[in-house]
Amino acid sequence: MTPVFLYSEPMSRVGELVVSAQAGDKAAWTELVHEFETLVWRTARSYRLNEADAHDVCQTAWLKAATKLHTLRDPNRFAGWITTIVDREALNTLRRRQREVPSSTLHSFETEASPDHAHEPVEAQELAGRIRAAFLQLSEQCRNIITLRTTEPPTPYAQIAELLGVPVGSIGSYRQRCLASLRVLVGEFA
């Protein structure tokens, strides 16, 4: 039985697609996937995952979205909902990756082999490794806020507040505390 929700806001085109997909319309689901695949991919890559991990995160997120679509109460909020799913999957992937790294070598967290890093001095590569290791030690909420604000383009505070379920006015101060914690942790990995 498909749940019936009463919507108080006017239905957007995306909202109409979601309602159709919730009712079993496969074409509507396909259109949603096409509409949001770039957002999903960019969100996964914003976590600096390698390409294979980013593909896995995207596939898992779409699978979860397909199986849980009936739980989305406000179809107009599909973009935030799918982004939250991707965020959680990406963070789970980072946690799994962290567990695979022995704690004794966490301070030398290896960087991906990338032409972008090949020309950097060793000191810069070491600093980047310390920052990544420190970042993984932050709370999930801190990692989310920092990641969302450092994506290109940065996610607006209002959207971050909506995604995390916190007041928009607290995002800036919370972000500052998270960055201060990150600075301390980076120093500990030095």
C-alpha positions as CSV (number, residue, x, y, z in Angstrom):
1,M,0.0,0.0,0.0
2,T,1.5,3.4,-1.0
3,P,1.1,6.0,1.7
4,V,-0.8,9.1,0.8
5,F,0.6,12.4,2.0
6,L,-1.1,15.8,2.0
7,Y,1.1,18.5,0.7
8,S,0.7,22.1,1.8
9,E,3.1,23.7,-0.7
10,P,2.4,24.0,-4.5
11,M,4.0,21.0,-6.2
12,S,7.1,21.6,-8.3
13,R,8.0,19.7,-11.4
14,V,10.4,17.6,-9.3
15,G,7.7,17.1,-6.7
16,E,5.3,15.8,-9.4
17,L,7.9,13.4,-10.6
18,V,8.5,12.1,-7.1
19,V,4.8,11.6,-6.5
20,S,4.5,9.7,-9.8
21,A,7.6,7.6,-9.0
22,Q,6.1,6.9,-5.5
23,A,3.0,5.6,-7.3
24,G,5.2,3.2,-9.4
25,D,5.9,5.3,-12.5
26,K,9.2,4.0,-13.8
27,A,9.6,6.7,-16.3
28,A,9.2,9.4,-13.6
29,W,11.9,7.6,-11.6
30,T,14.2,7.5,-14.6
31,E,13.7,11.2,-15.2
32,L,14.5,11.9,-11.5
33,V,17.7,10.0,-11.8
34,H,18.7,11.9,-15.0
35,E,17.8,15.2,-13.4
36,F,19.9,14.6,-10.2
37,E,22.7,12.3,-11.3
38,T,25.1,15.3,-11.6
39,L,24.2,16.5,-8.1
40,V,24.7,13.0,-6.7
41,W,28.0,12.6,-8.4
42,R,29.4,16.0,-7.4
43,T,28.3,15.4,-3.8
44,A,30.1,12.1,-3.7
45,R,33.2,13.5,-5.2
46,S,33.1,16.5,-2.8
47,Y,34.2,14.0,-0.1
48,R,37.5,13.5,-2.1
49,L,36.7,9.9,-2.7
50,N,38.5,8.1,-5.5
51,E,36.5,7.5,-8.6
52,A,35.7,3.9,-7.8
53,D,34.5,4.7,-4.3
54,A,32.4,7.7,-5.6
55,H,30.7,5.3,-8.1
56,D,30.0,2.9,-5.3
57,V,28.5,5.7,-3.1
58,C,26.3,6.9,-6.0
59,Q,25.0,3.4,-6.8
60,T,24.3,2.7,-3.2
61,A,22.6,6.1,-2.7
62,W,20.4,5.6,-5.8
63,L,19.5,2.0,-4.6
64,K,18.5,3.3,-1.1
65,A,16.6,6.2,-2.6
66,A,14.6,3.8,-4.9
67,T,13.8,1.5,-2.0
68,K,13.0,4.3,0.5
69,L,11.2,6.8,-1.9
70,H,7.9,6.0,-0.3
71,T,9.2,7.5,3.0
72,L,9.8,10.9,1.5
73,R,7.0,13.1,3.0
74,D,7.7,16.3,1.0
75,P,8.3,15.6,-2.7
76,N,9.5,19.2,-3.2
77,R,12.5,18.4,-1.0
78,F,13.9,15.5,-3.1
79,A,17.2,17.3,-3.8
80,G,18.0,17.7,-0.1
81,W,16.8,14.2,0.6
82,I,19.0,12.5,-2.0
83,T,22.0,14.7,-1.0
84,T,21.6,13.6,2.6
85,I,21.6,9.9,1.4
86,V,24.8,10.5,-0.6
87,D,26.4,12.4,2.3
88,R,25.7,9.5,4.7
89,E,27.0,6.9,2.2
90,A,30.2,8.9,1.5
91,L,30.9,9.3,5.2
92,N,30.3,5.6,5.7
93,T,32.8,4.9,2.9
94,L,35.3,7.3,4.6
95,R,34.8,5.5,7.9
96,R,35.4,2.1,6.3
97,R,38.5,3.5,4.6
98,Q,39.7,4.9,8.0
99,R,39.3,1.5,9.7
100,E,41.4,0.0,7.0
101,V,44.4,2.3,7.8
102,P,46.4,1.1,10.9
103,S,46.3,3.8,13.6
104,S,50.1,3.8,13.8
105,T,50.2,5.1,10.2
106,L,47.3,7.4,10.3
107,H,49.6,10.5,10.5
108,S,50.9,9.6,7.1
109,F,47.5,9.1,5.5
110,E,48.4,8.4,1.9
111,T,47.2,10.6,-0.9
112,E,45.8,9.3,-4.1
113,A,48.3,9.1,-6.9
114,S,47.3,12.2,-8.8
115,P,49.1,14.4,-11.3
116,D,47.7,17.3,-9.2
117,H,49.8,16.2,-6.2
118,A,52.9,15.0,-8.1
119,H,54.5,18.5,-8.4
120,E,53.8,19.5,-4.8
121,P,56.7,19.6,-2.3
122,V,56.8,16.7,0.2
123,E,56.0,19.1,3.0
124,A,52.7,20.1,1.3
125,Q,51.8,16.5,0.7
126,E,52.5,15.7,4.4
127,L,50.3,18.6,5.5
128,A,47.5,17.4,3.2
129,G,47.8,14.0,4.8
130,R,47.6,15.4,8.3
131,I,44.6,17.5,7.4
132,R,42.8,14.5,5.9
133,A,43.6,12.4,9.0
134,A,42.5,15.1,11.3
135,F,39.3,15.7,9.3
136,L,38.3,12.0,9.7
137,Q,38.6,12.5,13.5
138,L,36.0,15.3,13.6
139,S,32.4,14.6,14.5
140,E,30.0,13.7,11.6
141,Q,28.3,17.0,11.8
142,C,31.6,18.9,11.6
143,R,32.7,16.9,8.6
144,N,29.4,17.6,6.9
145,I,29.5,21.3,7.5
146,I,33.1,21.7,6.4
147,T,32.5,19.6,3.3
148,L,29.4,21.3,2.3
149,R,31.0,24.8,2.7
150,T,34.1,23.8,0.8
151,T,32.4,22.3,-2.3
152,E,32.4,24.3,-5.5
153,P,30.1,26.3,-5.3
154,P,29.8,26.3,-1.5
155,T,26.5,25.0,-0.2
156,P,24.4,27.9,1.3
157,Y,23.9,28.1,5.0
158,A,20.2,27.7,4.6
159,Q,20.6,24.4,2.7
160,I,23.2,23.1,5.2
161,A,20.8,23.9,8.1
162,E,18.0,22.1,6.3
163,L,20.2,19.0,5.6
164,L,21.5,18.8,9.2
165,G,18.3,19.9,10.9
166,V,19.8,22.8,12.8
167,P,19.0,26.5,13.0
168,V,20.5,28.4,10.1
169,G,21.9,31.0,12.5
170,S,24.1,28.4,14.2
171,I,25.9,27.2,11.1
172,G,28.5,30.0,11.0
173,S,29.5,29.6,14.7
174,Y,29.4,25.8,14.5
175,R,31.6,26.0,11.4
176,Q,34.1,28.1,13.2
177,R,34.3,25.7,16.2
178,C,34.7,22.8,13.7
179,L,37.6,24.6,12.0
180,A,39.2,25.3,15.3
181,S,39.0,21.6,16.3
182,L,40.4,20.7,12.9
183,R,43.4,23.1,13.5
184,V,44.1,21.4,16.9
185,L,43.8,17.9,15.4
186,V,46.2,18.8,12.5
187,G,48.7,20.0,15.2
188,E,48.4,16.7,17.0
189,F,49.2,14.8,13.8
190,A,52.3,16.9,13.2
